[in-house]
Amino acid sequence: MAATSRALLARRLSLLRSKVLPFGPFSCSSTSNYGLLPRPSVCPPAPGGEWRRAFHDGRPRGPLWRSKKLIGKEALFAIQGLKRFKRDEEMLGGFVKRHVARLLKADKLAVLGELERQEEIDLAVKVFRIIQKEDWYKPDVYMYKDLIVALAKCKKMDEAMVIWGNMRDENLFPDSQTYAEVIRGFLRYGSPSDAMNIYEEMKNSPDPPEELPFRVLLKGLLPHPLLRNRVKQDFEELFPERHIYDPPEEIFGMR
């Protein structure tokens, strides 16, 4: 009985190797000749075309596949745990010590970026503070920029200015996009005076000025004509070939 079973198994393996795996390009069947294993259907193409498999091979496509490669399993576990315990400080602190603090550099940076993308800003700030304590940490203007922009978009301007102060203490200067997002955040927050303070700081920056922050201010200061005129004069001096659209004053009740 055992010998018969072994002989039958050997015969099936022989058929599998010779008939199923090396299927020819002219086979249009979706199963093997002997019904042992399904195989992809490959049909002759149009003249001048290429041979193509007729079904999806099952792998994820596009950004999902790339994101799974960029974020490891431990980083994903850390993100899920941080979000789960974010309303319980005691549980959150324990989870950070046990799982987040032990992550590798690449995983910590991936966790920070993903939390910023998901607008979990308070958790992102906590992870950023953990990164600052690492031996490998070096002040990076782009890391500050991403965090400040995320805070400004969520209208957390007090926290954004704390991070802004930390960045300046490390002798780093923001770029035009960072200035523009912080200025836009203060205008949305209803604080044009703070937006003008950032504008004055931008004018003293060692980097050459760009149009974007000026245009953000010119649009946001429409209800404040005196402040807008100051920015408009500076814009015309720096960019004499550019034009500014001035809407009718009646729209904003300016007489």
SULLIN-V98966 format. One record per helix or strand of 2 or more residues. SS is the DSSP state (~ for helix, > for strand). FROM is the first residue (numbers start at 1). TO is the last residue. Records with the same first field share a line. If there is no record, write none. Layout:
BEGIN
SS->FROM-TO  FROM-TO
END
This chain:
BEGIN
~->2-21  62-70  73-84  89-100  105-117  121-132  141-153  157-169  176-189  192-203  211-220  225-238  249-252
END
